[in-house]
Amino acid sequence: MPKPLTTVVVRRSRLSLVCQGLPALALSGYAGWWVDWRLAVLMSLIALTFTGRQFLSMPRRRYLRCMMAGESPVWEYSADARVWQPARCRLVRLGPLLSAVDLSGRRLWLWPDSSDAHSLRRLRETLSSQAE
């Protein structure tokens, strides 16, 4: 069995929850200031409900690894690090703080608190070398 090139544990990001919830609350406050406070309360509840549902719909942990099979990389993911499923992994956005990959057609955002800094750096290096 080939040695894994990169293995990363991707967790739910609380930072993404905050970055989605704060603009929703700001927009609700703006609506409350100019329109009606009842509308602002309703908008706040709806926005926080959708943000919370989106946060809770993501698995707590997702394991992602890349192995080399000959010269081509083979990406796999798992929910429990026991049963691995093959996946297509394509780099969408590469940045120092926020990166995104398409994992078998599903967008996965990698926030700074999604994993430890060393693992995220190795993953970014692996993805950038494959994108060239």
DRENDO-1510 file (C-alpha; in Angstrom, 1 decimal, always signed):
<recs>
REC; n; res; u; v; w
REC; 1; MET; +0.0; +0.0; +0.0 .
REC; 2; PRO; +1.4; +3.4; -0.9 .
REC; 3; LYS; +2.4; +5.8; +1.8 .
REC; 4; PRO; -0.1; +8.6; +2.3 .
REC; 5; LEU; +1.2; +11.9; +1.0 .
REC; 6; THR; -1.1; +14.1; +3.0 .
REC; 7; THR; -3.7; +13.3; +5.7 .
REC; 8; VAL; -5.8; +16.1; +7.2 .
REC; 9; VAL; -8.6; +16.1; +9.7 .
REC; 10; VAL; -11.1; +18.8; +8.7 .
REC; 11; ARG; -13.4; +20.0; +11.5 .
REC; 12; ARG; -16.4; +22.3; +11.5 .
REC; 13; SER; -15.3; +25.8; +11.6 .
REC; 14; ARG; -16.7; +28.1; +14.2 .
REC; 15; LEU; -15.0; +31.0; +12.4 .
REC; 16; SER; -17.2; +30.4; +9.4 .
REC; 17; LEU; -20.3; +30.4; +11.6 .
REC; 18; VAL; -19.3; +33.8; +13.0 .
REC; 19; CYS; -18.5; +35.2; +9.6 .
REC; 20; GLN; -21.9; +34.1; +8.3 .
REC; 21; GLY; -23.9; +35.1; +11.4 .
REC; 22; LEU; -22.6; +38.6; +11.9 .
REC; 23; PRO; -23.5; +40.1; +8.5 .
REC; 24; ALA; -27.0; +38.5; +8.9 .
REC; 25; LEU; -27.4; +40.3; +12.3 .
REC; 26; ALA; -26.1; +43.5; +10.9 .
REC; 27; LEU; -28.6; +43.4; +8.0 .
REC; 28; SER; -31.3; +42.7; +10.5 .
REC; 29; GLY; -30.3; +45.7; +12.6 .
REC; 30; TYR; -30.3; +47.9; +9.6 .
REC; 31; ALA; -33.8; +46.7; +8.7 .
REC; 32; GLY; -34.9; +47.4; +12.3 .
REC; 33; TRP; -33.5; +50.9; +12.2 .
REC; 34; TRP; -35.1; +51.9; +9.0 .
REC; 35; VAL; -38.2; +49.7; +8.6 .
REC; 36; ASP; -39.7; +48.0; +11.7 .
REC; 37; TRP; -38.3; +46.3; +14.7 .
REC; 38; ARG; -40.6; +43.3; +14.3 .
REC; 39; LEU; -39.2; +42.7; +10.8 .
REC; 40; ALA; -35.7; +42.9; +12.2 .
REC; 41; VAL; -36.5; +40.3; +14.8 .
REC; 42; LEU; -38.0; +38.0; +12.2 .
REC; 43; MET; -35.0; +38.5; +9.9 .
REC; 44; SER; -32.6; +37.7; +12.7 .
REC; 45; LEU; -34.4; +34.5; +13.6 .
REC; 46; ILE; -34.6; +33.3; +10.0 .
REC; 47; ALA; -30.9; +34.2; +9.3 .
REC; 48; LEU; -29.7; +32.5; +12.5 .
REC; 49; THR; -31.8; +29.5; +11.8 .
REC; 50; PHE; -30.4; +29.0; +8.3 .
REC; 51; THR; -26.8; +29.7; +9.5 .
REC; 52; GLY; -27.2; +27.2; +12.4 .
REC; 53; ARG; -28.7; +24.5; +10.1 .
REC; 54; GLN; -25.9; +24.9; +7.6 .
REC; 55; PHE; -23.3; +24.6; +10.4 .
REC; 56; LEU; -24.9; +21.5; +11.9 .
REC; 57; SER; -25.4; +19.9; +8.5 .
REC; 58; MET; -21.6; +19.6; +8.1 .
REC; 59; PRO; -20.0; +16.5; +9.8 .
REC; 60; ARG; -18.0; +17.2; +12.9 .
REC; 61; ARG; -14.9; +15.7; +11.3 .
REC; 62; ARG; -14.0; +14.8; +7.8 .
REC; 63; TYR; -10.8; +13.0; +7.1 .
REC; 64; LEU; -9.1; +13.7; +3.8 .
REC; 65; ARG; -6.0; +12.1; +2.4 .
REC; 66; CYS; -3.9; +12.0; -0.8 .
REC; 67; MET; -1.8; +9.0; -1.8 .
REC; 68; MET; +0.3; +8.5; -4.9 .
REC; 69; ALA; -0.5; +5.6; -7.2 .
REC; 70; GLY; +2.3; +5.7; -9.6 .
REC; 71; GLU; +2.5; +9.3; -10.8 .
REC; 72; SER; -1.1; +10.3; -10.3 .
REC; 73; PRO; -2.6; +11.4; -6.9 .
REC; 74; VAL; -5.5; +9.4; -5.5 .
REC; 75; TRP; -7.7; +11.3; -3.1 .
REC; 76; GLU; -9.9; +9.6; -0.5 .
REC; 77; TYR; -12.2; +10.8; +2.3 .
REC; 78; SER; -13.7; +9.3; +5.3 .
REC; 79; ALA; -16.1; +10.2; +8.1 .
REC; 80; ASP; -14.4; +8.0; +10.7 .
REC; 81; ALA; -10.9; +7.3; +9.4 .
REC; 82; ARG; -11.7; +3.6; +9.0 .
REC; 83; VAL; -13.6; +3.3; +5.8 .
REC; 84; TRP; -12.1; +5.3; +3.0 .
REC; 85; GLN; -14.0; +6.3; -0.2 .
REC; 86; PRO; -12.3; +7.5; -3.4 .
REC; 87; ALA; -13.0; +11.1; -4.3 .
REC; 88; ARG; -12.2; +13.6; -7.0 .
REC; 89; CYS; -10.4; +16.6; -5.4 .
REC; 90; ARG; -10.0; +19.8; -7.3 .
REC; 91; LEU; -8.6; +23.1; -6.1 .
REC; 92; VAL; -11.0; +26.0; -6.3 .
REC; 93; ARG; -9.4; +28.7; -4.3 .
REC; 94; LEU; -6.0; +28.8; -2.7 .
REC; 95; GLY; -5.2; +31.4; -0.1 .
REC; 96; PRO; -3.2; +31.7; +3.1 .
REC; 97; LEU; -6.3; +32.0; +5.3 .
REC; 98; LEU; -9.2; +30.6; +3.3 .
REC; 99; SER; -9.0; +27.8; +0.7 .
REC; 100; ALA; -11.6; +25.8; -1.1 .
REC; 101; VAL; -11.7; +22.4; -2.8 .
REC; 102; ASP; -14.3; +20.5; -4.7 .
REC; 103; LEU; -14.5; +17.1; -3.1 .
REC; 104; SER; -16.5; +14.9; -5.5 .
REC; 105; GLY; -18.7; +17.8; -6.5 .
REC; 106; ARG; -19.2; +19.2; -3.0 .
REC; 107; ARG; -17.5; +22.4; -2.0 .
REC; 108; LEU; -15.3; +22.2; +1.1 .
REC; 109; TRP; -14.0; +25.5; +2.6 .
REC; 110; LEU; -10.9; +25.2; +4.7 .
REC; 111; TRP; -10.9; +27.9; +7.3 .
REC; 112; PRO; -7.9; +28.6; +9.6 .
REC; 113; ASP; -9.6; +26.8; +12.5 .
REC; 114; SER; -10.6; +23.8; +10.3 .
REC; 115; SER; -7.4; +21.9; +11.2 .
REC; 116; ASP; -4.0; +22.6; +12.7 .
REC; 117; ALA; -1.8; +25.1; +10.8 .
REC; 118; HIS; +0.9; +22.5; +9.8 .
REC; 119; SER; -1.7; +20.1; +8.2 .
REC; 120; LEU; -3.4; +22.9; +6.3 .
REC; 121; ARG; -0.1; +24.1; +5.0 .
REC; 122; ARG; +0.8; +20.6; +3.8 .
REC; 123; LEU; -2.6; +20.3; +2.2 .
REC; 124; ARG; -2.2; +23.6; +0.4 .
REC; 125; GLU; +1.2; +22.6; -0.9 .
REC; 126; THR; -0.1; +19.3; -2.2 .
REC; 127; LEU; -3.1; +20.9; -3.9 .
REC; 128; SER; -1.0; +23.7; -5.4 .
REC; 129; SER; +1.6; +21.2; -6.8 .
REC; 130; GLN; -1.2; +19.2; -8.4 .
REC; 131; ALA; -2.9; +22.2; -9.9 .
REC; 132; GLU; +0.2; +23.2; -12.0 .
</recs>
